[in-house]
């Protein structure tokens, strides 16, 4: 079985979500956000700020796509509630950043 660190070393991450488990539960809605997006970063040097920034932008786009947010306007595209989609986005992005385990990426995410 491939571990999280093995995925990171390969430079490929699949952002997978079932928002019903963590993000949607507090809102009590019957609808869950499900999906996955593959994010490749094999060509990026995550020890450099430019590489971390490029990956962070990819992860933001992937999280928005999986959670049903419009990437350009960060508006809703229908389906789950606004609060549920925003929680899904934050959860997906945080989990993806943690999976990559790169200090510059984590610092960028922390703001």
Biopython code that builds the backbone (N, CA, C, O; Angstrom):
import numpy as np
from Bio.PDB.StructureBuilder import StructureBuilder

atoms = [
    (1, "UNK", "N", (0.845, -1.185, 0.000)),
    (1, "UNK", "CA", (0.000, 0.000, 0.000)),
    (1, "UNK", "C", (0.885, 1.241, 0.000)),
    (1, "UNK", "O", (1.935, 1.264, 0.642)),
    (2, "UNK", "N", (0.460, 2.255, -0.713)),
    (2, "UNK", "CA", (1.222, 3.493, -0.802)),
    (2, "UNK", "C", (0.833, 4.388, 0.361)),
    (2, "UNK", "O", (-0.350, 4.638, 0.592)),
    (3, "UNK", "N", (1.831, 4.869, 1.092)),
    (3, "UNK", "CA", (1.590, 5.780, 2.201)),
    (3, "UNK", "C", (1.569, 7.219, 1.721)),
    (3, "UNK", "O", (1.913, 7.506, 0.574)),
    (4, "UNK", "N", (1.160, 8.127, 2.608)),
    (4, "UNK", "CA", (1.093, 9.550, 2.274)),
    (4, "UNK", "C", (2.459, 10.076, 1.879)),
    (4, "UNK", "O", (2.563, 10.844, 0.923)),
    (5, "UNK", "N", (3.498, 9.691, 2.580)),
    (5, "UNK", "CA", (4.836, 10.171, 2.248)),
    (5, "UNK", "C", (5.276, 9.678, 0.873)),
    (5, "UNK", "O", (5.970, 10.394, 0.151)),
    (6, "UNK", "N", (4.874, 8.454, 0.503)),
    (6, "UNK", "CA", (5.205, 7.938, -0.828)),
    (6, "UNK", "C", (4.519, 8.761, -1.907)),
    (6, "UNK", "O", (5.109, 9.030, -2.954)),
    (7, "UNK", "N", (3.298, 9.156, -1.664)),
    (7, "UNK", "CA", (2.580, 9.981, -2.632)),
    (7, "UNK", "C", (3.302, 11.305, -2.797)),
    (7, "UNK", "O", (3.497, 11.766, -3.922)),
    (8, "UNK", "N", (3.703, 11.923, -1.694)),
    (8, "UNK", "CA", (4.411, 13.195, -1.753)),
    (8, "UNK", "C", (5.719, 13.084, -2.504)),
    (8, "UNK", "O", (6.070, 13.981, -3.271)),
    (9, "UNK", "N", (6.434, 12.016, -2.301)),
    (9, "UNK", "CA", (7.710, 11.832, -2.984)),
    (9, "UNK", "C", (7.513, 11.673, -4.486)),
    (9, "UNK", "O", (8.377, 12.059, -5.274)),
    (10, "UNK", "N", (6.404, 11.117, -4.873)),
    (10, "UNK", "CA", (6.129, 10.923, -6.295)),
    (10, "UNK", "C", (5.715, 12.227, -6.970)),
    (10, "UNK", "O", (5.694, 12.310, -8.198)),
    (11, "UNK", "N", (5.388, 13.237, -6.182)),
    (11, "UNK", "CA", (4.984, 14.505, -6.753)),
    (11, "UNK", "C", (3.586, 14.481, -7.358)),
    (11, "UNK", "O", (3.308, 15.165, -8.343)),
    (12, "UNK", "N", (2.722, 13.690, -6.758)),
    (12, "UNK", "CA", (1.372, 13.538, -7.275)),
    (12, "UNK", "C", (0.444, 13.379, -6.095)),
    (12, "UNK", "O", (0.707, 12.569, -5.206)),
    (13, "UNK", "N", (-0.614, 14.119, -6.069)),
    (13, "UNK", "CA", (-1.547, 14.084, -4.957)),
    (13, "UNK", "C", (-2.959, 14.004, -5.515)),
    (13, "UNK", "O", (-3.293, 14.694, -6.478)),
    (14, "UNK", "N", (-3.771, 13.174, -4.920)),
    (14, "UNK", "CA", (-5.174, 13.133, -5.305)),
    (14, "UNK", "C", (-5.960, 13.705, -4.144)),
    (14, "UNK", "O", (-5.997, 13.131, -3.056)),
    (15, "UNK", "N", (-6.580, 14.832, -4.388)),
    (15, "UNK", "CA", (-7.380, 15.509, -3.388)),
    (15, "UNK", "C", (-8.755, 14.864, -3.406)),
    (15, "UNK", "O", (-9.535, 15.075, -4.334)),
    (16, "UNK", "N", (-9.051, 14.077, -2.380)),
    (16, "UNK", "CA", (-10.312, 13.354, -2.337)),
    (16, "UNK", "C", (-11.137, 13.848, -1.162)),
    (16, "UNK", "O", (-10.612, 14.091, -0.075)),
    (17, "UNK", "N", (-12.418, 13.991, -1.390)),
    (17, "UNK", "CA", (-13.295, 14.524, -0.376)),
    (17, "UNK", "C", (-14.601, 13.788, -0.267)),
    (17, "UNK", "O", (-15.187, 13.371, -1.266)),
    (18, "UNK", "N", (-15.038, 13.638, 0.921)),
    (18, "UNK", "CA", (-16.426, 13.355, 1.229)),
    (18, "UNK", "C", (-16.743, 14.311, 2.354)),
    (18, "UNK", "O", (-16.498, 14.005, 3.521)),
    (19, "UNK", "N", (-17.270, 15.434, 2.024)),
    (19, "UNK", "CA", (-17.463, 16.501, 2.994)),
    (19, "UNK", "C", (-18.475, 16.142, 4.062)),
    (19, "UNK", "O", (-18.496, 16.772, 5.120)),
    (20, "UNK", "N", (-19.300, 15.167, 3.823)),
    (20, "UNK", "CA", (-20.307, 14.789, 4.808)),
    (20, "UNK", "C", (-19.708, 14.342, 6.119)),
    (20, "UNK", "O", (-20.332, 14.517, 7.166)),
    (21, "UNK", "N", (-18.521, 13.771, 6.099)),
    (21, "UNK", "CA", (-17.924, 13.246, 7.319)),
    (21, "UNK", "C", (-17.427, 14.344, 8.247)),
    (21, "UNK", "O", (-17.736, 14.323, 9.438)),
    (22, "UNK", "N", (-16.670, 15.298, 7.733)),
    (22, "UNK", "CA", (-16.076, 16.303, 8.598)),
    (22, "UNK", "C", (-16.721, 17.664, 8.456)),
    (22, "UNK", "O", (-17.077, 18.289, 9.456)),
    (23, "UNK", "N", (-16.876, 18.124, 7.256)),
    (23, "UNK", "CA", (-17.300, 19.501, 7.044)),
    (23, "UNK", "C", (-18.807, 19.697, 7.076)),
    (23, "UNK", "O", (-19.276, 20.716, 7.582)),
    (24, "UNK", "N", (-19.562, 18.772, 6.562)),
    (24, "UNK", "CA", (-20.995, 19.006, 6.433)),
    (24, "UNK", "C", (-21.776, 18.598, 7.670)),
    (24, "UNK", "O", (-22.902, 19.054, 7.864)),
    (25, "UNK", "N", (-21.205, 17.755, 8.502)),
    (25, "UNK", "CA", (-21.928, 17.250, 9.661)),
    (25, "UNK", "C", (-22.535, 18.351, 10.527)),
    (25, "UNK", "O", (-23.690, 18.211, 10.930)),
    (26, "UNK", "N", (-21.819, 19.446, 10.839)),
    (26, "UNK", "CA", (-22.410, 20.467, 11.695)),
    (26, "UNK", "C", (-23.610, 21.162, 11.066)),
    (26, "UNK", "O", (-24.419, 21.750, 11.784)),
    (27, "UNK", "N", (-23.744, 21.113, 9.770)),
    (27, "UNK", "CA", (-24.819, 21.830, 9.104)),
    (27, "UNK", "C", (-26.058, 20.959, 8.926)),
    (27, "UNK", "O", (-27.129, 21.463, 8.587)),
    (28, "UNK", "N", (-25.921, 19.683, 9.149)),
    (28, "UNK", "CA", (-27.059, 18.785, 9.137)),
    (28, "UNK", "C", (-27.728, 18.594, 7.789)),
    (28, "UNK", "O", (-28.819, 18.028, 7.724)),
    (29, "UNK", "N", (-27.108, 19.049, 6.718)),
    (29, "UNK", "CA", (-27.703, 18.919, 5.394)),
    (29, "UNK", "C", (-27.594, 17.506, 4.882)),
    (29, "UNK", "O", (-26.618, 16.815, 5.177)),
    (30, "UNK", "N", (-28.585, 17.053, 4.113)),
    (30, "UNK", "CA", (-28.556, 15.690, 3.587)),
    (30, "UNK", "C", (-27.563, 15.523, 2.453)),
    (30, "UNK", "O", (-27.136, 14.406, 2.161)),
    (31, "UNK", "N", (-27.195, 16.615, 1.817)),
    (31, "UNK", "CA", (-26.322, 16.529, 0.649)),
    (31, "UNK", "C", (-24.860, 16.566, 1.086)),
    (31, "UNK", "O", (-24.492, 17.347, 1.963)),
    (32, "UNK", "N", (-24.039, 15.735, 0.486)),
    (32, "UNK", "CA", (-22.608, 15.773, 0.755)),
    (32, "UNK", "C", (-21.877, 16.108, -0.526)),
    (32, "UNK", "O", (-22.354, 15.831, -1.626)),
    (33, "UNK", "N", (-20.722, 16.702, -0.367)),
    (33, "UNK", "CA", (-19.894, 17.043, -1.514)),
    (33, "UNK", "C", (-18.869, 15.939, -1.655)),
    (33, "UNK", "O", (-18.133, 15.646, -0.712)),
    (34, "UNK", "N", (-18.814, 15.322, -2.824)),
    (34, "UNK", "CA", (-17.892, 14.217, -3.051)),
    (34, "UNK", "C", (-17.120, 14.473, -4.328)),
    (34, "UNK", "O", (-17.636, 15.074, -5.270)),
    (35, "UNK", "N", (-15.895, 14.018, -4.353)),
    (35, "UNK", "CA", (-15.139, 14.130, -5.576)),
    (35, "UNK", "C", (-13.663, 13.975, -5.337)),
    (35, "UNK", "O", (-13.213, 13.797, -4.205)),
    (36, "UNK", "N", (-12.914, 14.044, -6.416)),
    (36, "UNK", "CA", (-11.466, 13.976, -6.314)),
    (36, "UNK", "C", (-10.855, 14.695, -7.504)),
    (36, "UNK", "O", (-11.430, 14.740, -8.592)),
    (37, "UNK", "N", (-9.697, 15.247, -7.276)),
    (37, "UNK", "CA", (-8.945, 15.938, -8.316)),
    (37, "UNK", "C", (-7.487, 15.554, -8.129)),
    (37, "UNK", "O", (-6.966, 15.619, -7.016)),
    (38, "UNK", "N", (-6.828, 15.160, -9.198)),
    (38, "UNK", "CA", (-5.405, 14.845, -9.143)),
    (38, "UNK", "C", (-4.613, 16.133, -9.329)),
    (38, "UNK", "O", (-4.905, 16.937, -10.213)),
    (39, "UNK", "N", (-3.609, 16.311, -8.482)),
    (39, "UNK", "CA", (-2.749, 17.494, -8.559)),
    (39, "UNK", "C", (-1.309, 17.005, -8.687)),
    (39, "UNK", "O", (-0.779, 16.362, -7.782)),
    (40, "UNK", "N", (-0.694, 17.313, -9.805)),
    (40, "UNK", "CA", (0.695, 16.921, -10.030)),
    (40, "UNK", "C", (1.612, 18.087, -9.689)),
    (40, "UNK", "O", (1.325, 19.242, -10.005)),
    (41, "UNK", "N", (2.724, 17.756, -9.034)),
    (41, "UNK", "CA", (3.701, 18.799, -8.717)),
    (41, "UNK", "C", (5.128, 18.273, -8.821)),
    (41, "UNK", "O", (6.039, 18.812, -8.191)),
    (42, "UNK", "N", (5.321, 17.236, -9.603)),
    (42, "UNK", "CA", (6.637, 16.620, -9.734)),
    (42, "UNK", "C", (7.688, 17.595, -10.258)),
    (42, "UNK", "O", (8.863, 17.485, -9.908)),
    (43, "UNK", "N", (7.276, 18.547, -11.090)),
    (43, "UNK", "CA", (8.243, 19.475, -11.674)),
    (43, "UNK", "C", (8.548, 20.665, -10.768)),
    (43, "UNK", "O", (9.410, 21.480, -11.097)),
    (44, "UNK", "N", (7.863, 20.780, -9.641)),
    (44, "UNK", "CA", (8.047, 21.928, -8.751)),
    (44, "UNK", "C", (9.084, 21.649, -7.672)),
    (44, "UNK", "O", (9.158, 20.539, -7.144)),
    (45, "UNK", "N", (9.871, 22.643, -7.351)),
    (45, "UNK", "CA", (10.834, 22.554, -6.250)),
    (45, "UNK", "C", (10.181, 23.215, -5.036)),
    (45, "UNK", "O", (10.125, 24.441, -4.940)),
    (46, "UNK", "N", (9.695, 22.397, -4.123)),
    (46, "UNK", "CA", (8.961, 22.907, -2.969)),
    (46, "UNK", "C", (9.865, 23.493, -1.888)),
    (46, "UNK", "O", (9.380, 23.944, -0.850)),
    (47, "UNK", "N", (11.177, 23.489, -2.126)),
    (47, "UNK", "CA", (12.094, 24.158, -1.199)),
    (47, "UNK", "C", (12.302, 25.614, -1.610)),
    (47, "UNK", "O", (13.017, 26.362, -0.942)),
    (48, "UNK", "N", (11.675, 26.005, -2.710)),
    (48, "UNK", "CA", (11.761, 27.385, -3.211)),
    (48, "UNK", "C", (10.370, 28.025, -3.105)),
    (48, "UNK", "O", (9.360, 27.359, -3.330)),
    (49, "UNK", "N", (10.324, 29.323, -2.759)),
    (49, "UNK", "CA", (9.023, 30.003, -2.637)),
    (49, "UNK", "C", (8.159, 29.913, -3.900)),
    (49, "UNK", "O", (6.944, 29.738, -3.805)),
    (50, "UNK", "N", (8.762, 30.030, -5.052)),
    (50, "UNK", "CA", (7.984, 29.970, -6.304)),
    (50, "UNK", "C", (7.311, 28.613, -6.476)),
    (50, "UNK", "O", (6.164, 28.543, -6.917)),
    (51, "UNK", "N", (8.007, 27.546, -6.135)),
    (51, "UNK", "CA", (7.437, 26.206, -6.245)),
    (51, "UNK", "C", (6.289, 26.004, -5.270)),
    (51, "UNK", "O", (5.254, 25.443, -5.630)),
    (52, "UNK", "N", (6.470, 26.463, -4.028)),
    (52, "UNK", "CA", (5.416, 26.338, -3.025)),
    (52, "UNK", "C", (4.189, 27.159, -3.422)),
    (52, "UNK", "O", (3.056, 26.712, -3.240)),
    (53, "UNK", "N", (4.413, 28.347, -3.959)),
    (53, "UNK", "CA", (3.303, 29.207, -4.392)),
    (53, "UNK", "C", (2.533, 28.558, -5.541)),
    (53, "UNK", "O", (1.302, 28.557, -5.545)),
    (54, "UNK", "N", (3.250, 28.015, -6.501)),
    (54, "UNK", "CA", (2.598, 27.361, -7.641)),
    (54, "UNK", "C", (1.749, 26.182, -7.176)),
    (54, "UNK", "O", (0.621, 26.012, -7.638)),
    (55, "UNK", "N", (2.279, 25.370, -6.267)),
    (55, "UNK", "CA", (1.507, 24.231, -5.777)),
    (55, "UNK", "C", (0.312, 24.700, -4.966)),
    (55, "UNK", "O", (-0.774, 24.135, -5.093)),
    (56, "UNK", "N", (0.486, 25.714, -4.139)),
    (56, "UNK", "CA", (-0.627, 26.221, -3.332)),
    (56, "UNK", "C", (-1.773, 26.687, -4.229)),
    (56, "UNK", "O", (-2.939, 26.428, -3.930)),
    (57, "UNK", "N", (-1.451, 27.364, -5.313)),
    (57, "UNK", "CA", (-2.483, 27.805, -6.256)),
    (57, "UNK", "C", (-3.193, 26.612, -6.896)),
    (57, "UNK", "O", (-4.409, 26.644, -7.085)),
    (58, "UNK", "N", (-2.449, 25.572, -7.228)),
    (58, "UNK", "CA", (-3.059, 24.362, -7.794)),
    (58, "UNK", "C", (-3.993, 23.706, -6.775)),
    (58, "UNK", "O", (-5.089, 23.260, -7.116)),
    (59, "UNK", "N", (-3.540, 23.654, -5.521)),
    (59, "UNK", "CA", (-4.359, 23.039, -4.480)),
    (59, "UNK", "C", (-5.625, 23.854, -4.224)),
    (59, "UNK", "O", (-6.690, 23.288, -3.978)),
    (60, "UNK", "N", (-5.510, 25.173, -4.283)),
    (60, "UNK", "CA", (-6.693, 26.020, -4.114)),
    (60, "UNK", "C", (-7.708, 25.756, -5.226)),
    (60, "UNK", "O", (-8.904, 25.629, -4.963)),
    (61, "UNK", "N", (-7.232, 25.675, -6.457)),
    (61, "UNK", "CA", (-8.134, 25.409, -7.585)),
    (61, "UNK", "C", (-8.777, 24.028, -7.443)),
    (61, "UNK", "O", (-9.971, 23.866, -7.696)),
    (62, "UNK", "N", (-7.985, 23.041, -7.041)),
    (62, "UNK", "CA", (-8.510, 21.682, -6.897)),
    (62, "UNK", "C", (-9.553, 21.622, -5.787)),
    (62, "UNK", "O", (-10.605, 21.006, -5.961)),
    (63, "UNK", "N", (-9.277, 22.248, -4.657)),
    (63, "UNK", "CA", (-10.237, 22.255, -3.548)),
    (63, "UNK", "C", (-11.529, 22.953, -3.955)),
    (63, "UNK", "O", (-12.619, 22.493, -3.615)),
    (64, "UNK", "N", (-11.410, 24.057, -4.679)),
    (64, "UNK", "CA", (-12.601, 24.770, -5.149)),
    (64, "UNK", "C", (-13.417, 23.894, -6.098)),
    (64, "UNK", "O", (-14.645, 23.865, -6.024)),
    (65, "UNK", "N", (-12.736, 23.189, -6.977)),
    (65, "UNK", "CA", (-13.422, 22.317, -7.935)),
    (65, "UNK", "C", (-14.148, 21.182, -7.227)),
    (65, "UNK", "O", (-15.315, 20.912, -7.509)),
    (66, "UNK", "N", (-13.460, 20.525, -6.317)),
    (66, "UNK", "CA", (-14.045, 19.393, -5.611)),
    (66, "UNK", "C", (-15.242, 19.829, -4.770)),
    (66, "UNK", "O", (-16.215, 19.087, -4.634)),
    (67, "UNK", "N", (-15.167, 21.023, -4.211)),
    (67, "UNK", "CA", (-16.210, 21.476, -3.289)),
    (67, "UNK", "C", (-17.323, 22.282, -3.955)),
    (67, "UNK", "O", (-18.241, 22.749, -3.281)),
    (68, "UNK", "N", (-17.245, 22.444, -5.267)),
    (68, "UNK", "CA", (-18.321, 23.113, -5.976)),
    (68, "UNK", "C", (-18.275, 24.619, -5.916)),
    (68, "UNK", "O", (-19.312, 25.275, -6.022)),
    (69, "UNK", "N", (-17.098, 25.179, -5.749)),
    (69, "UNK", "CA", (-16.936, 26.629, -5.779)),
    (69, "UNK", "C", (-16.472, 27.036, -7.163)),
    (69, "UNK", "O", (-15.714, 26.309, -7.806)),
    (70, "UNK", "N", (-16.917, 28.180, -7.621)),
    (70, "UNK", "CA", (-16.454, 28.704, -8.896)),
    (70, "UNK", "C", (-15.035, 29.206, -8.690)),
    (70, "UNK", "O", (-14.807, 30.064, -7.838)),
    (71, "UNK", "N", (-14.091, 28.698, -9.439)),
    (71, "UNK", "CA", (-12.676, 29.017, -9.256)),
    (71, "UNK", "C", (-12.392, 30.498, -9.502)),
    (71, "UNK", "O", (-11.597, 31.094, -8.776)),
    (72, "UNK", "N", (-13.006, 31.087, -10.480)),
    (72, "UNK", "CA", (-12.715, 32.489, -10.818)),
    (72, "UNK", "C", (-13.324, 33.466, -9.831)),
    (72, "UNK", "O", (-12.684, 34.447, -9.453)),
    (73, "UNK", "N", (-14.551, 33.211, -9.412)),
    (73, "UNK", "CA", (-15.225, 34.175, -8.548)),
    (73, "UNK", "C", (-15.326, 33.700, -7.113)),
    (73, "UNK", "O", (-15.773, 34.450, -6.245)),
    (74, "UNK", "N", (-14.920, 32.471, -6.847)),
    (74, "UNK", "CA", (-15.074, 31.807, -5.566)),
    (74, "UNK", "C", (-16.540, 31.904, -5.122)),
    (74, "UNK", "O", (-16.852, 32.005, -3.935)),
    (75, "UNK", "N", (-17.410, 31.870, -6.113)),
    (75, "UNK", "CA", (-18.837, 31.849, -5.843)),
    (75, "UNK", "C", (-19.354, 30.426, -5.898)),
    (75, "UNK", "O", (-18.630, 29.506, -6.279)),
    (76, "UNK", "N", (-20.586, 30.250, -5.523)),
    (76, "UNK", "CA", (-21.173, 28.918, -5.497)),
    (76, "UNK", "C", (-21.670, 28.510, -6.867)),
    (76, "UNK", "O", (-22.108, 29.347, -7.656)),
    (77, "UNK", "N", (-21.598, 27.219, -7.144)),
    (77, "UNK", "CA", (-22.073, 26.705, -8.427)),
    (77, "UNK", "C", (-23.317, 25.845, -8.259)),
    (77, "UNK", "O", (-23.696, 25.134, -9.190)),
    (78, "UNK", "N", (-23.951, 25.891, -7.117)),
    (78, "UNK", "CA", (-25.179, 25.131, -6.889)),
    (78, "UNK", "C", (-24.935, 23.914, -6.018)),
    (78, "UNK", "O", (-23.791, 23.524, -5.784)),
    (79, "UNK", "N", (-26.020, 23.317, -5.541)),
    (79, "UNK", "CA", (-25.903, 22.120, -4.724)),
    (79, "UNK", "C", (-25.887, 22.436, -3.245)),
    (79, "UNK", "O", (-26.836, 23.024, -2.726)),
    (80, "UNK", "N", (-24.833, 22.059, -2.566)),
    (80, "UNK", "CA", (-24.725, 22.192, -1.119)),
    (80, "UNK", "C", (-24.780, 23.662, -0.696)),
    (80, "UNK", "O", (-24.607, 24.567, -1.511)),
    (81, "UNK", "N", (-25.026, 23.873, 0.593)),
    (81, "UNK", "CA", (-25.143, 25.225, 1.124)),
    (81, "UNK", "C", (-23.821, 25.978, 1.062)),
    (81, "UNK", "O", (-22.753, 25.377, 0.941)),
    (82, "UNK", "N", (-23.910, 27.290, 1.147)),
    (82, "UNK", "CA", (-22.719, 28.138, 1.136)),
    (82, "UNK", "C", (-21.759, 27.748, 2.261)),
    (82, "UNK", "O", (-20.565, 27.564, 2.025)),
    (83, "UNK", "N", (-22.268, 27.626, 3.453)),
    (83, "UNK", "CA", (-21.419, 27.289, 4.603)),
    (83, "UNK", "C", (-20.766, 25.919, 4.416)),
    (83, "UNK", "O", (-19.599, 25.730, 4.760)),
    (84, "UNK", "N", (-21.512, 24.978, 3.877)),
    (84, "UNK", "CA", (-20.982, 23.630, 3.670)),
    (84, "UNK", "C", (-19.862, 23.653, 2.642)),
    (84, "UNK", "O", (-18.836, 23.000, 2.833)),
    (85, "UNK", "N", (-20.041, 24.391, 1.562)),
    (85, "UNK", "CA", (-19.011, 24.446, 0.526)),
    (85, "UNK", "C", (-17.761, 25.156, 1.012)),
    (85, "UNK", "O", (-16.649, 24.735, 0.694)),
    (86, "UNK", "N", (-17.924, 26.220, 1.773)),
    (86, "UNK", "CA", (-16.755, 26.926, 2.304)),
    (86, "UNK", "C", (-15.997, 26.051, 3.304)),
    (86, "UNK", "O", (-14.767, 26.038, 3.311)),
    (87, "UNK", "N", (-16.726, 25.328, 4.140)),
    (87, "UNK", "CA", (-16.085, 24.416, 5.089)),
    (87, "UNK", "C", (-15.370, 23.288, 4.344)),
    (87, "UNK", "O", (-14.265, 22.893, 4.715)),
    (88, "UNK", "N", (-16.001, 22.779, 3.304)),
    (88, "UNK", "CA", (-15.404, 21.734, 2.475)),
    (88, "UNK", "C", (-14.098, 22.235, 1.877)),
    (88, "UNK", "O", (-13.084, 21.539, 1.919)),
    (89, "UNK", "N", (-14.124, 23.438, 1.323)),
    (89, "UNK", "CA", (-12.930, 24.031, 0.694)),
    (89, "UNK", "C", (-11.782, 24.155, 1.697)),
    (89, "UNK", "O", (-10.656, 23.745, 1.416)),
    (90, "UNK", "N", (-12.073, 24.716, 2.855)),
    (90, "UNK", "CA", (-11.028, 24.905, 3.870)),
    (90, "UNK", "C", (-10.467, 23.559, 4.338)),
    (90, "UNK", "O", (-9.256, 23.410, 4.496)),
    (91, "UNK", "N", (-11.341, 22.593, 4.556)),
    (91, "UNK", "CA", (-10.915, 21.272, 5.001)),
    (91, "UNK", "C", (-10.059, 20.588, 3.934)),
    (91, "UNK", "O", (-9.007, 20.030, 4.244)),
    (92, "UNK", "N", (-10.505, 20.631, 2.692)),
    (92, "UNK", "CA", (-9.768, 19.988, 1.600)),
    (92, "UNK", "C", (-8.396, 20.622, 1.429)),
    (92, "UNK", "O", (-7.399, 19.915, 1.277)),
    (93, "UNK", "N", (-8.338, 21.937, 1.452)),
    (93, "UNK", "CA", (-7.073, 22.635, 1.276)),
    (93, "UNK", "C", (-6.124, 22.333, 2.430)),
    (93, "UNK", "O", (-4.944, 22.068, 2.203)),
    (94, "UNK", "N", (-6.615, 22.367, 3.645)),
    (94, "UNK", "CA", (-5.771, 22.086, 4.813)),
    (94, "UNK", "C", (-5.233, 20.658, 4.787)),
    (94, "UNK", "O", (-4.063, 20.422, 5.084)),
    (95, "UNK", "N", (-6.104, 19.702, 4.427)),
    (95, "UNK", "CA", (-5.657, 18.303, 4.381)),
    (95, "UNK", "C", (-4.635, 18.079, 3.278)),
    (95, "UNK", "O", (-3.679, 17.326, 3.461)),
    (96, "UNK", "N", (-4.829, 18.723, 2.140)),
    (96, "UNK", "CA", (-3.881, 18.568, 1.029)),
    (96, "UNK", "C", (-2.521, 19.145, 1.399)),
    (96, "UNK", "O", (-1.490, 18.526, 1.136)),
    (97, "UNK", "N", (-2.515, 20.320, 2.003)),
    (97, "UNK", "CA", (-1.256, 20.941, 2.430)),
    (97, "UNK", "C", (-0.542, 20.037, 3.434)),
    (97, "UNK", "O", (0.671, 19.844, 3.344)),
    (98, "UNK", "N", (-1.278, 19.491, 4.375)),
    (98, "UNK", "CA", (-0.681, 18.597, 5.371)),
    (98, "UNK", "C", (-0.112, 17.335, 4.731)),
    (98, "UNK", "O", (0.932, 16.841, 5.158)),
    (99, "UNK", "N", (-0.786, 16.812, 3.717)),
    (99, "UNK", "CA", (-0.317, 15.592, 3.056)),
    (99, "UNK", "C", (1.002, 15.809, 2.330)),
    (99, "UNK", "O", (1.851, 14.918, 2.302)),
    (100, "UNK", "N", (1.177, 16.976, 1.748)),
    (100, "UNK", "CA", (2.404, 17.248, 1.008)),
    (100, "UNK", "C", (3.581, 17.370, 1.963)),
    (100, "UNK", "O", (4.692, 16.952, 1.638)),
    (101, "UNK", "N", (3.344, 17.939, 3.134)),
    (101, "UNK", "CA", (4.371, 18.046, 4.178)),
    (101, "UNK", "C", (5.604, 18.803, 3.691)),
    (101, "UNK", "O", (6.721, 18.288, 3.737)),
    (102, "UNK", "N", (5.383, 20.040, 3.221)),
    (102, "UNK", "CA", (6.480, 20.916, 2.767)),
    (102, "UNK", "C", (6.402, 22.219, 3.573)),
    (102, "UNK", "O", (5.387, 22.913, 3.525)),
    (103, "UNK", "N", (7.460, 22.551, 4.306)),
    (103, "UNK", "CA", (7.424, 23.724, 5.190)),
    (103, "UNK", "C", (7.009, 25.031, 4.519)),
    (103, "UNK", "O", (6.222, 25.781, 5.098)),
    (104, "UNK", "N", (7.505, 25.326, 3.332)),
    (104, "UNK", "CA", (7.139, 26.584, 2.664)),
    (104, "UNK", "C", (5.653, 26.593, 2.259)),
    (104, "UNK", "O", (4.999, 27.634, 2.301)),
    (105, "UNK", "N", (5.143, 25.442, 1.875)),
    (105, "UNK", "CA", (3.725, 25.329, 1.531)),
    (105, "UNK", "C", (2.870, 25.528, 2.778)),
    (105, "UNK", "O", (1.863, 26.235, 2.739)),
    (106, "UNK", "N", (3.268, 24.910, 3.870)),
    (106, "UNK", "CA", (2.546, 25.050, 5.133)),
    (106, "UNK", "C", (2.573, 26.499, 5.617)),
    (106, "UNK", "O", (1.571, 26.999, 6.128)),
    (107, "UNK", "N", (3.701, 27.171, 5.462)),
    (107, "UNK", "CA", (3.801, 28.569, 5.865)),
    (107, "UNK", "C", (2.876, 29.448, 5.021)),
    (107, "UNK", "O", (2.246, 30.369, 5.539)),
    (108, "UNK", "N", (2.800, 29.167, 3.751)),
    (108, "UNK", "CA", (1.922, 29.951, 2.873)),
    (108, "UNK", "C", (0.464, 29.742, 3.261)),
    (108, "UNK", "O", (-0.326, 30.686, 3.268)),
    (109, "UNK", "N", (0.118, 28.517, 3.580)),
    (109, "UNK", "CA", (-1.254, 28.209, 3.980)),
    (109, "UNK", "C", (-1.606, 28.898, 5.304)),
    (109, "UNK", "O", (-2.734, 29.352, 5.494)),
    (110, "UNK", "N", (-0.654, 28.969, 6.192)),
    (110, "UNK", "CA", (-0.892, 29.603, 7.495)),
    (110, "UNK", "C", (-1.081, 31.105, 7.366)),
    (110, "UNK", "O", (-1.617, 31.753, 8.265)),
    (111, "UNK", "N", (-0.634, 31.657, 6.232)),
    (111, "UNK", "CA", (-0.874, 33.055, 5.952)),
    (111, "UNK", "C", (0.269, 33.923, 6.280)),
    (111, "UNK", "O", (0.197, 35.137, 6.091)),
]
sb = StructureBuilder()
sb.init_structure("model")
sb.init_model(0)
sb.init_chain("A")
sb.init_seg("    ")
for serial, (resi, resn, name, xyz) in enumerate(atoms, 1):
    if name == "N":
        sb.init_residue(resn, " ", resi, " ")
    sb.init_atom(name, np.array(xyz, "f"), 0.0, 1.0, " ", f" {name:<3s}", serial, name[0])
structure = sb.get_structure()
